[in-house]
Amino acid sequence: MREIDILKEQIARLEVKRFDLEAWKAHTLIYISRIFGEGSEHARLINNLKYDYSSWNLRDTSGGIKLTDPIRVQAHEILDAAIHELEVFGLPEKASETHQPLLEAFGNELTGREQKELEKILEMNAKERDKALEAFIDSKNKETLVAILLQLLRQS
């Protein structure tokens, strides 16, 4: 599977001598977002990787410099989990595929910008999606919501 190969390439890039975390994160987030969606847990975990430059975190318990980089180890584990998920469950369905009736119903009543905003919301992880979807729906007027509801009921 091509997606697994891409993630394995990113794991290999963790081992380069002149490793640049921010550049690696940027590339990895592009791939992860395309595979799992922008709001995926994998993307959130990768985005949150950062070095803590306090002197205590750079030393091991014997007072020497650490030989293993905890950020690279964590990044490796995140990508390993993503690869395992792809191997076990296959590619995730995109929001546009799983929420097609909903998008069509909203599509007739929303502007293009609002449609794209809704698509982004539907790709978020469940916790963030529920909160963002509630705010999105609250921002619409009653007539728009009634028209959307009628269209959804006609489709079922």
C-alpha positions in Angstrom: 0.0 0.0 0.0 1.5 3.3 -1.1 0.4 5.2 2.1 2.3 2.7 4.2 5.4 3.2 2.1 5.2 6.9 2.5 4.9 6.6 6.3 7.9 4.2 6.3 9.9 6.8 4.4 9.1 9.4 7.1 10.2 6.9 9.8 13.5 6.5 7.9 13.9 10.3 7.8 13.9 10.3 11.6 17.3 8.8 11.5 19.1 11.4 9.4 22.1 13.0 11.0 20.9 16.6 10.5 17.4 16.0 11.6 15.1 19.1 11.5 11.9 18.4 13.5 9.9 21.3 12.1 10.7 20.4 8.5 9.9 16.7 9.2 6.6 17.6 10.9 5.6 19.8 8.0 6.1 17.0 5.5 4.6 14.3 7.8 1.5 16.4 8.5 0.8 16.8 4.8 0.9 13.0 4.3 -1.0 12.2 7.5 -3.7 14.8 6.7 -4.2 13.4 3.3 -4.4 9.8 4.6 -6.4 10.2 7.8 -7.8 13.7 7.5 -6.7 17.1 8.9 -8.4 16.6 12.2 -7.1 13.1 12.8 -5.5 12.1 16.1 -2.3 11.2 14.3 -2.1 14.8 12.9 -2.7 16.3 16.3 0.0 14.1 17.9 2.6 14.9 15.2 1.7 18.6 15.4 2.3 18.6 19.2 5.8 17.2 19.0 8.4 19.7 20.3 11.7 19.7 22.1 11.9 20.7 25.7 15.3 22.4 25.9 15.6 22.5 29.7 18.9 21.0 30.8 17.2 18.3 32.9 15.4 16.9 29.8 18.6 16.7 27.8 20.4 14.6 30.4 19.9 11.0 31.5 19.9 9.9 35.1 23.7 9.4 35.1 24.3 13.0 34.2 25.4 12.3 30.6 23.7 13.4 27.4 20.9 11.1 26.2 21.7 8.8 23.4 18.1 8.3 22.3 16.0 11.3 21.2 12.6 11.0 23.0 11.0 13.1 20.3 12.2 10.9 17.5 11.1 7.8 19.5 7.6 9.3 20.0 7.4 10.3 16.3 8.4 6.7 15.3 5.7 5.3 17.6 3.0 7.5 16.2 3.8 6.5 12.6 4.1 2.8 13.6 0.6 3.1 15.1 -0.7 4.7 11.9 0.9 2.0 9.7 -0.6 -0.7 11.9 -4.0 1.0 11.7 -3.8 1.0 7.9 -2.7 -2.6 7.8 -5.6 -3.7 10.0 -8.4 -1.4 9.0 -7.3 -0.2 5.6 -7.7 3.4 4.4 -10.3 5.5 6.3 -13.3 6.7 4.4 -13.2 10.4 3.7 -15.9 12.6 5.2 -17.1 13.4 1.7 -17.8 9.7 1.1 -19.4 8.9 4.5 -21.3 12.1 4.9 -22.5 12.5 1.3 -26.2 12.8 2.0 -25.5 15.4 4.7 -23.2 17.4 2.4 -25.7 17.3 -0.4 -28.5 18.5 1.8 -26.4 21.3 3.2 -24.9 22.0 -0.2 -28.1 23.3 -1.6 -28.4 25.9 1.2 -24.7 26.9 1.8 -22.2 29.1 0.0 -19.1 27.5 -1.4 -17.0 28.8 1.6 -19.6 27.4 4.1 -19.5 24.0 2.2 -15.7 23.8 2.6 -15.9 24.8 6.2 -18.5 22.0 6.8 -16.3 19.4 5.0 -13.3 20.4 7.2 -15.5 20.0 10.3 -16.7 16.6 9.3 -13.0 15.4 9.0 -12.2 16.4 12.6 -11.9 13.8 15.3 -15.2 13.1 17.1 -14.8 15.4 20.1 -13.7 18.4 18.1 -16.2 17.7 15.3 -19.2 17.7 17.7 -18.3 21.1 19.2 -17.5 22.7 15.8 -20.6 21.2 14.2 -22.8 22.6 17.0 -21.3 26.1 16.5 -21.7 25.8 12.7 -25.4 24.9 13.0 -26.0 27.5 15.6 -24.7 30.2 13.2 -27.4 29.3 10.5 -30.8 30.9 10.5 -34.0 28.9 11.1 -35.2 28.9 7.5 -31.9 27.4 6.2 -32.0 24.7 8.9 -35.6 23.8 8.0 -34.8 23.5 4.3 -31.8 21.3 5.1 -33.9 19.1 7.4 -36.6 18.7 4.8 -34.1 17.7 2.2 -32.6 15.1 4.6 -36.0 13.6 5.4 -36.8 13.4 1.6 -33.6 11.4 1.1 -34.3 8.7 3.7 
